[in-house]
């Protein structure tokens, strides 16, 4: 997740990077925009290098997160099975 300086002049260029790398706008307020990205460390480094000249204020990196798949992939909704 990162926070950038934002101005109307930079709007199109910033949104082009967001769309290309499937980022998600978390907050847009006055002259600041907060964006979440996910991907490999190399991909995140590429995104940061593309956005660096816009004025990165903060960067937060969570690291790698993994969730084990359910073995038989038969997911049920608990509330539906109780009825």
N, C-alpha and C positions, 0 to 999 in steps of 0.2 A: 504494500500500500504506500502511496506517496502523495504528498501535497505540493502543488505547484502554484507559482504566481500565475494569475489569469487576467487577461485583458481582451477586449473585443478584437483587437488587431491580431492576437495570437490564437483566437478561438478555432478557426478552421484548421490550422496546422496541428494543434493539440488534439482535436477531435479525430483527425485523420490517423494519428498514431493510436489513439484509444480504439477506434473501430478496427484498424488493421490487426491489432494484437488482442482483440476481444476483451478490452478492459471494461470495468464497470465504474461509473461515476457514483461515488459514495456521498459526496457533498459538494455543492456548488454555491459559494457565498461571496458576493462582492468581487474581490480580486483574488480569491483563492479557490482552487479546485482540488478535491481529494479523489484519487483514483485507485482502484484495486486491480491488480493483474495477478495471473498465476501462470506457472510454467517452470521449465527447467532453470537452474541458475544461469546458464548461458543466455537463455531467452530474456530473463529479467535484466541481466547486464546490458543486453542490446537495447531494451526498452529504456533503461535509465540513461544510456548514452544518447539516445534519440531525444529524450526530454530534458536533458541537462541544461541546454542553452535557454530553456524557457524560465529557468529559475526554480530549481527544486528547493523546497523549504524543509521538508522532513521525509524520511524514508523509514519504513518499518518492514522488516522481513521476518516471516514466521518459520522458515525452514521447511523441511520435507515432512509431510503428514501422510500417513497410510492407514487405510481401513481394510480389514480382511473381508473378502466376499463371503456371503452365506454359501454354504456347501452345495445345496441343491437349487439355489436361486428361486425357490418358491416362497415369495414373500406374501404374508397375509396381513390384513388390517385387523388388529385385535378387537376393535369395536364391532367389526362386521361378524367375527366368529362368535361373539358373545350373544348375539341376538337369536 
